[in-house]
Amino acid sequence: MFVRQFGKTWLLCLAVIGCTGCSRAPSIEIIGSFFPAWMFCIMAALILTGLIRLALVRWEMEQKLAPLIVFYPSLAVAISCSLWFILFA
């Protein structure tokens, strides 16, 4: 009896998990072609990270940042996630 009940519960859980991804993904149309919205968030984040880097170099503050190989990718990810939440959440 317990095995049969456990099997039904497991099957229900799998069905619910399978249905969670069925929502429409946000996409942006450009000249008749649809692109995922996260792609634009990443491109905008990379451009903004580059502009921030130029500002930091211009103000001579880049030397004060510890490991640049960690700082700039982290900054790009933070900006990208922030844009995603602001624009598409």
Protein Blocks (a to p, Z undefined) as FASTA:
>chain_A
ZZmmmmmmmmmmmmmmmmmmmpccddddeehiacdfklmmmmmmmmmmmmmmmmmmmnop
mmmpccfklmmmmmmmmmmmmmmmmmmZZ
